[in-house]
Amino acid sequence: MVPRRLFSRTATPLVVLGLFSAGATAAPISFTGNVANDFNPQTNPAVKVISVSDNPLTIGQSDWITNRGWVSGWSIQDIRLSYDQVTDTLAVGINNFKNASGQVAPFGQANGDPTGTATAYDVAHMGGDKSIALAIAGVNASNSSTPGAPVIIAGVPADKSMAGTGTDGFTVSSLNTANSSSGLAYEFGKQLPQYTGNLAYDPSPSHPQLEFTIKNFSQIAGLDLSKGIWLSMYAGSSQDGVAGEAYLDWTKTPALAEQNTPEPTTWLAWTVACGAAAYRYRGRRKDKRA
């Protein structure tokens, strides 16, 4: 038998040394409206980064915007995800590009004005037909290189009659594929409150980027997080007339669920503990022989 006092004497130093590190499990994201800081894969290995574009001018924008050194708030560099297994919550960050001065226009600010000033063609609060739509599908069971059927869509609908009760009309909904010819912005169907988290902020100069959550994520039928998920995205408006829209075709993301394999620090802790146990046991046998 393992001596009762073994772990009281050996586990405590291990905790002090940080070998039983609580940091092995990623903490929930704290939202500030700055996606690059909040979803930083260098400090949080749970963060997944899905590239959308490497050029802020890919979507197209009026020359006068470019001449001012601005970048449209519809121009998206990447999407960032972080899944917290403890709360079963998926956090999503939409990382739009900085301008030449290092400023980020509020998300959806079509003309790229970093002050976020609304205009007749560039309305505030994701109004008009402004939309961010993130569709999620599981892995196709018969062909893992293709998406399965889409299971949810999250964001702000272009058709505001389908908007949710969240900030700027944020919702998590089923997909209405009958509207697929109109694009993702119009495919928001029945609202799913059991999965609807929060849009952290109405985009503004102080909180310029979109960050939101999807609750009970692993419970969504059709998803197996250990196999990864597929994403498709649209962001834009047909009414502003000064900038294009951002798109992401179906793209696979690696497994989100934490594996049940002990972390290296845990293995090290158990190795040290077992070594200490063996050493003490051998020491006791020598004492008895003496």
Backbone torsions as a table, in degrees:
resi	resn	phi	psi	omega
1	MET	NA	150.6	175.5
2	VAL	-75.2	128.2	179.5
3	PRO	-55.7	138.6	-177.1
4	ARG	-58.3	-33.7	-172.8
5	ARG	-88.4	-1.9	-176.9
6	LEU	-58.8	-50.9	-175.0
7	PHE	-75.3	-25.1	176.9
8	SER	-68.6	-27.4	-178.1
9	ARG	-94.5	-26.9	-175.3
10	THR	-103.3	-32.2	-176.2
11	ALA	-69.4	-36.0	-177.3
12	THR	-60.0	-48.2	176.7
13	PRO	-60.6	-34.1	-179.9
14	LEU	-64.4	-39.2	178.2
15	VAL	-65.7	-43.6	179.8
16	VAL	-60.6	-39.1	-179.7
17	LEU	-75.2	-8.1	177.6
18	GLY	85.1	13.9	-178.1
19	LEU	-74.3	-31.0	170.5
20	PHE	-92.7	71.8	-170.3
21	SER	-81.3	124.7	174.8
22	ALA	-68.5	-18.6	-178.8
23	GLY	-72.1	-5.4	179.0
24	ALA	-65.4	-25.6	176.3
25	THR	-103.5	127.6	-176.2
26	ALA	-64.2	138.5	176.9
27	ALA	-83.3	156.7	176.3
28	PRO	-59.3	151.0	179.2
29	ILE	-72.0	135.5	171.6
30	SER	-97.3	115.9	-174.1
31	PHE	-81.4	134.3	173.2
32	THR	-127.5	-7.0	-174.4
33	GLY	87.8	7.5	175.7
34	ASN	-118.3	96.4	-170.5
35	VAL	-64.0	-42.7	-177.1
36	ALA	-60.2	-34.8	178.0
37	ASN	-80.2	-43.4	-174.4
38	ASP	-72.4	-36.2	179.8
39	PHE	-112.9	69.9	-176.2
40	ASN	-100.7	108.9	-177.7
41	PRO	-66.2	-16.4	178.1
42	GLN	-73.1	-30.1	-179.9
43	THR	-106.8	-14.8	-179.3
44	ASN	-135.5	94.8	-176.0
45	PRO	-65.3	-10.1	177.8
46	ALA	-76.4	-13.0	-177.1
47	VAL	-75.2	131.2	173.5
48	LYS	-106.7	135.6	-179.6
49	VAL	-115.1	120.8	179.9
50	ILE	-110.5	111.8	-176.5
51	SER	-68.9	137.4	175.3
52	VAL	-109.5	-46.8	-179.3
53	SER	-155.3	151.9	174.5
54	ASP	-109.6	8.8	-178.2
55	ASN	-136.0	116.7	-176.9
56	PRO	-64.5	-15.6	-178.3
57	LEU	-98.8	6.3	-178.4
58	THR	-58.1	-39.6	-175.5
59	ILE	-73.6	-17.7	-176.6
60	GLY	85.6	138.0	176.7
61	GLN	-155.1	158.7	-178.7
62	SER	-60.0	145.6	-177.2
63	ASP	-58.5	-35.7	-176.9
64	TRP	-65.2	-28.1	176.4
65	ILE	-68.0	-47.8	179.8
66	THR	-62.4	-40.1	-178.6
67	ASN	-64.3	-24.9	176.7
68	ARG	-85.3	-1.9	-178.9
69	GLY	80.2	17.5	-178.5
70	TRP	-96.6	161.6	175.5
71	VAL	-130.5	131.6	-178.2
72	SER	-55.3	141.9	176.2
73	GLY	-70.9	-0.7	173.2
74	TRP	-93.9	-7.3	-175.6
75	SER	-84.2	111.2	-171.2
76	ILE	-107.9	129.7	178.0
77	GLN	-84.4	-48.1	-179.8
78	ASP	-159.4	167.7	173.5
79	ILE	-113.8	136.6	-178.8
80	ARG	-121.5	138.4	-178.2
81	LEU	-124.9	147.3	171.2
82	SER	-146.8	121.9	-178.9
83	TYR	-103.1	125.1	177.3
84	ASP	-102.7	108.8	-175.0
85	GLN	-68.3	-30.7	-177.7
86	VAL	-63.6	-44.8	-179.6
87	THR	-96.7	-3.6	-177.9
88	ASP	54.4	48.6	-176.5
89	THR	-124.7	132.6	172.7
90	LEU	-97.9	123.2	174.7
91	ALA	-98.7	136.8	-176.8
92	VAL	-126.0	133.4	174.8
93	GLY	-124.1	131.8	177.8
94	ILE	-104.1	109.1	-171.3
95	ASN	-96.5	94.2	176.7
96	ASN	-84.0	158.1	-171.3
97	PHE	-67.7	151.4	169.2
98	LYS	-81.1	156.5	175.2
99	ASN	-89.6	-173.3	-175.9
100	ALA	-62.5	-23.0	179.9
101	SER	-94.4	4.9	-179.6
102	GLY	83.0	10.7	178.6
103	GLN	-93.3	151.8	176.0
104	VAL	-110.6	120.4	175.3
105	ALA	-67.5	145.1	175.8
106	PRO	-52.3	137.1	-179.1
107	PHE	-53.9	132.3	-179.7
108	GLY	87.6	-5.2	175.3
109	GLN	-76.1	94.4	-169.1
110	ALA	-58.1	-40.0	-176.4
111	ASN	-82.8	-0.7	175.2
112	GLY	76.5	7.8	179.8
113	ASP	-62.7	114.3	-176.6
114	PRO	-66.4	-14.4	176.9
115	THR	-80.2	-11.6	179.2
116	GLY	71.6	20.7	-178.2
117	THR	-67.1	126.1	-179.7
118	ALA	-75.4	151.3	175.2
119	THR	-134.1	175.2	179.6
120	ALA	-61.9	-32.2	-179.1
121	TYR	-97.3	-10.6	-174.4
122	ASP	-130.2	74.3	-171.2
123	VAL	-73.1	158.9	-176.6
124	ALA	-84.5	170.3	169.6
125	HIS	59.4	35.4	-179.7
126	MET	53.6	37.7	-178.7
127	GLY	-82.6	-170.8	-176.3
128	GLY	59.8	-135.8	177.3
129	ASP	-102.4	19.6	176.2
130	LYS	-59.6	139.2	-175.4
131	SER	-150.3	145.4	163.8
132	ILE	-126.2	124.6	-176.3
133	ALA	-132.8	118.3	178.4
134	LEU	-116.7	109.1	178.4
135	ALA	-93.8	142.1	-177.1
136	ILE	-127.8	135.2	177.0
137	ALA	-133.3	157.7	173.3
138	GLY	-85.1	-174.8	178.6
139	VAL	-82.1	137.5	176.9
140	ASN	-65.7	121.3	-175.4
141	ALA	-63.1	-29.5	-177.6
142	SER	-92.9	-13.9	-179.8
143	ASN	-155.9	98.6	-173.4
144	SER	-67.4	-11.0	179.3
145	SER	-87.8	5.0	178.1
146	THR	-131.9	153.2	179.3
147	PRO	-73.2	152.0	169.9
148	GLY	-80.0	-164.9	178.6
149	ALA	-69.0	136.1	176.5
150	PRO	-58.5	139.5	-175.5
151	VAL	-111.9	-31.0	177.2
152	ILE	-146.5	163.4	170.8
153	ILE	-135.7	133.7	-175.7
154	ALA	-125.0	144.2	176.3
155	GLY	140.6	-144.9	-178.9
156	VAL	-122.4	118.7	-177.1
157	PRO	-71.3	152.3	171.8
158	ALA	-69.8	-40.0	176.1
159	ASP	-82.8	103.8	-172.7
160	LYS	-70.7	-9.0	172.5
161	SER	-70.1	-14.9	178.2
162	MET	-102.1	5.9	-178.2
163	ALA	-67.5	154.3	177.6
164	GLY	-93.7	-169.8	-177.8
165	THR	-93.6	-0.3	-179.9
166	GLY	-77.4	176.6	178.0
167	THR	-51.0	130.6	179.4
168	ASP	58.0	22.4	179.3
169	GLY	84.3	17.7	-179.6
170	PHE	-57.3	140.7	178.9
171	THR	-153.6	157.2	164.7
172	VAL	-116.1	124.7	-170.2
173	SER	-137.9	166.8	168.5
174	SER	-75.0	164.0	179.0
175	LEU	-91.7	132.5	173.3
176	ASN	-97.6	87.6	-174.6
177	THR	-69.3	-10.6	175.7
178	ALA	-63.4	-21.7	179.9
179	ASN	-100.7	16.5	-174.1
180	SER	-60.9	-27.0	179.7
181	SER	-67.4	-20.3	179.3
182	SER	-90.4	-8.7	178.5
183	GLY	97.5	167.8	-174.9
184	LEU	-57.2	-33.0	-177.4
185	ALA	-58.1	-24.0	-177.2
186	TYR	-111.6	13.8	-178.1
187	GLU	-100.4	14.0	176.3
188	PHE	-72.9	124.9	179.5
189	GLY	-109.3	-133.1	-177.6
190	LYS	-65.7	133.4	178.6
191	GLN	-69.4	143.8	-178.2
192	LEU	-120.2	83.1	-174.5
193	PRO	-61.4	-25.6	-179.6
194	GLN	-67.5	-17.2	179.1
195	TYR	-112.2	-8.7	-174.7
196	THR	-77.7	114.7	174.9
197	GLY	-90.5	-128.6	-176.8
198	ASN	-136.0	144.2	164.1
199	LEU	-87.7	118.2	-168.9
200	ALA	-61.8	-42.4	-175.1
201	TYR	-145.1	148.6	161.5
202	ASP	-72.3	120.8	-174.4
203	PRO	-53.2	134.1	-177.2
204	SER	-153.0	170.0	178.1
205	PRO	-57.6	-32.0	-179.3
206	SER	-83.0	-24.4	177.6
207	HIS	-136.9	73.2	-165.7
208	PRO	-75.9	-23.3	-170.6
209	GLN	-108.8	153.9	-177.9
210	LEU	-78.9	131.9	174.0
211	GLU	-140.4	130.1	-178.6
212	PHE	-149.6	170.9	-177.9
213	THR	-126.6	154.2	172.1
214	ILE	-123.8	121.3	-175.1
215	LYS	-84.7	160.9	173.6
216	ASN	48.0	44.0	-167.5
217	PHE	-64.3	-41.1	-177.6
218	SER	-70.3	-14.5	-178.3
219	GLN	-87.4	-3.3	179.6
220	ILE	-71.4	121.2	-178.4
221	ALA	-59.1	134.7	178.9
222	GLY	99.0	-5.3	179.4
223	LEU	-109.4	135.4	169.8
224	ASP	-126.4	98.8	-170.8
225	LEU	-63.1	-23.1	179.0
226	SER	-71.0	-15.6	179.7
227	LYS	-102.7	-3.8	-178.3
228	GLY	94.2	175.3	178.6
229	ILE	-136.6	167.4	176.4
230	TRP	-115.4	142.4	-179.3
231	LEU	-125.4	145.2	168.5
232	SER	-137.4	143.7	-171.9
233	MET	-142.3	147.4	170.1
234	TYR	-135.6	142.2	173.1
235	ALA	-146.3	126.8	178.3
236	GLY	160.0	-166.7	-179.4
237	SER	-153.9	145.1	176.9
238	SER	-92.0	-1.4	-171.3
239	GLN	-104.0	-18.3	-171.7
240	ASP	-75.7	-33.4	174.5
241	GLY	72.4	4.0	-177.9
242	VAL	-118.9	-8.8	-178.5
243	ALA	-151.0	157.6	177.9
244	GLY	-84.0	-163.0	-179.3
245	GLU	-120.1	159.1	178.0
246	ALA	-102.7	141.5	-179.8
247	TYR	-134.6	149.2	167.7
248	LEU	-134.1	116.7	174.5
249	ASP	-70.6	167.0	-176.2
250	TRP	-51.8	123.1	-176.4
251	THR	-133.1	133.2	-178.6
252	LYS	-86.6	139.2	176.9
253	THR	-112.7	137.8	-179.3
254	PRO	-60.4	172.4	-178.5
255	ALA	-50.2	136.0	179.0
256	LEU	-99.6	-32.0	-175.3
257	ALA	-68.5	139.0	175.5
258	GLU	-68.1	138.0	179.5
259	GLN	-79.9	158.2	-179.0
260	ASN	-89.0	15.2	176.2
261	THR	-81.2	129.1	179.8
262	PRO	-57.0	145.2	176.6
263	GLU	-66.8	155.3	178.2
264	PRO	-54.0	-36.6	179.7
265	THR	-66.5	-33.2	178.3
266	THR	-68.3	-45.0	176.9
267	TRP	-58.0	-43.5	-179.5
268	LEU	-62.0	-42.0	-179.3
269	ALA	-61.8	-45.2	-179.8
270	TRP	-67.5	-35.7	178.4
271	THR	-62.6	-45.7	178.7
272	VAL	-63.2	-43.0	-178.5
273	ALA	-63.2	-44.6	-179.7
274	CYS	-65.7	-37.8	177.4
275	GLY	-62.8	-40.9	178.6
276	ALA	-64.4	-39.6	-179.8
277	ALA	-63.7	-44.7	-179.3
278	ALA	-63.6	-41.1	-179.5
279	TYR	-62.7	-44.6	-177.9
280	ARG	-68.4	-36.8	179.7
281	TYR	-64.3	-44.0	178.9
282	ARG	-64.2	-37.4	179.4
283	GLY	-63.5	-38.9	-179.8
284	ARG	-67.8	-38.5	179.7
285	ARG	-64.3	-38.8	178.0
286	LYS	-64.3	-40.1	179.7
287	ASP	-61.6	-41.2	-177.8
288	LYS	-66.8	-38.7	-179.5
289	ARG	-67.8	-34.5	179.6
290	ALA	-66.8	NA	NA
